Amino acid sequence: MSIVTTIIPIFAVVIIGWIARHRGFIPPEFWGPANRLVFYIAIPAMIFRAVSRSCLDRQFDPLLIGLTLAASSGGYLAALAAARSLSLPSGCRGSFIQCSGHGNLGYIGLAVAFYYLGEQGLAAASLLAGFLMILQNTLSVFALQSSSGHSGSGRPILMARRVMANPVIISALAGICVSALKIPVPLVVSRTLDILRAMALPTALLLIGASLSFDFIRSHKATVTAACLIKLGLMPAAGLALFKLAGFSSADILPAMILLASPTATIAYVMGSQMGGDADFAVAAISASTLVSALTFSIWLGALNAF
C-alpha cells in the first residue's frame, strides 16, 4: 500500500472536518454526542470485530508488546526531563508530559493501521492499543496529579476504574477471549458489527478535524514544539531502536510503530482541564501534533520500507 495514498486521504478527511466546523455543518452541539457514539459504540465494534477474527498465535507477541510499552514509557521520562529543564509551571508541566506521551491511538493510530495495513494490521494494532492505553492513561494521570498537587486516596482508585472501563480496552479484551476460545460469532452479529464499524473511522476523523484549534499555538510555540518532537520523533525512534535490537522485521513492527508515532490524544484536553493541567496548552499540542503527524507518519513508514 502506498504511503501517499494512505496518509493524504486520512488527513484530507481531518481537514474536511475542520472546514465543516467553520462552515457550520458540524456545530459544537454535535461534537459531544457524536464523539460518544464513536468512542463507545463504533470504535469498540471495529476493534472487537478485528481482534476476534485474528489469530492470536501470530498476533500476540509478549516481547513486542513489552518493547512497545518500554518505548512509550521512555517518551514520558524524556518529557519529564524536558519539563524540568524548561522550568515549566506546575499546571503546564503535567499537561506537557501528558501531551508528549499520550497518543491518539483509537482515532488516528487505528485509522492509519487499517488503511495502510488492512484488516490483519488493524487486529495487531488493536491488540497493542489495549495495552498501550492502560499504560498511557496511568502515566498521564500520574503526571497530571503529581504536577497539580491534587491528592486524595479515592482519586487513584477512581482513575484506575475509568482506565479499565475504557471501551477500547474492554472490546480488545473481549475480542481476545473470543479468538482464544474459538467462540463462533453468529452471522447476524458479524454483519451488525460490520455496519457499526463502517462509520467508526470516517466519523472519528471528521471529529478530529472539527476539534482543531490554532489560537493557542503561537503563545505556546516553544513548549508545543518540544512536545511534538518527543511524541512524533523521540518515542517512535526509541521504539524502532528497541525493535531492531531485538531482531524484529519491519513488517512485524509496523502496527507498533504506527501507534507510537500517533499524535497527542484529544482526551488530553479533557483530562488536563479536570485535573489541574493547562487546557490551553493541551489544545495547542493536540492541534499541532495532529497536523505535523501527516508528515511524520510518512517519514516513519518510509523509513521502515527502506530497512
Phi, psi and omega in degrees: 000133180291138178296316183298315182285352173267308188289315184299311178300321180299310183280342171294320177294323176299314180295322177299322177297320178296316179295318181298323177296315182287339176270356177089005179284334177238085181288158180304329180296340182275333188300310184300304179299319181293320179296319177295321179299315181290314187289322186262343183236301189290310180297314177301322177298318180295315182292314179300317181298316183290313184290320182296335180268355184276165176259107185296336178300328180265326187276326186270108179233104183303322181294316179297318179296315181298317180292325177296316178293324179294318179296319178295317177298322178298324177297319178295319179295320177296321178294322177297316179295319180294321180297321178291319181291330178276354180054049182287146175295161190305311183296316180291328181299314179296316179293323178298313180297315180297313182294336178280344185236333187275108185269152176277076186285315187290325185262305183274310184302311181291330177295313179296318180299317182290312185285339179265324187248346180084194186298317182293320177294323177297319179298315179295318180293321180296320179297314178294322183299324179300314179291318181296322181295321177298312181296309186292322176296318180296312180294325179294316178299316180298317181296315181293317184291318181289329181281327182278342182082007177292144178223184181127129185291335184279338185295312179301321179295318179297315180293325177297320177296320180294321179298313182287343176271003178302125184297331177293317179294316181297315182293324178294317179296319178296319178296322177298316180298315181297318180291315183295321182271358180055045178281123180289138177261119181305148183301321181295324177290318180300316182289326175296316178297322179297321178294315181294317183290338180296334181266355188295298188290316178301315180294319180299317181293322176297319180292323175300314179297319181294335183271352182294139177214137184246009184293330187257358185293317182297321183285347178236032190302312184294313182289325177296318178299316179297317179296319179294321179297320179290311186291315187263345182245299186292315184297309177295328178296318177298318178298314180300317179297315180296317182296317182290323176297328180278353175089016179285147175279163180299322180296324182291329188260359182305311179301318180294319180295321179298317180292318180294330182270005181290147180289178183299137181291141179294336180291349177300327178293314182296311181296319181296317181291332181275340188238028174079019178274187179262098184294323180296318177296320180299317178299316180297316181293319179299312183295313182295312183294326179297315180290317181294331182295339175300323177281314185291326174302315181297321180294312183292318178294323177294320179296320179293324177294333182281337181286000000 
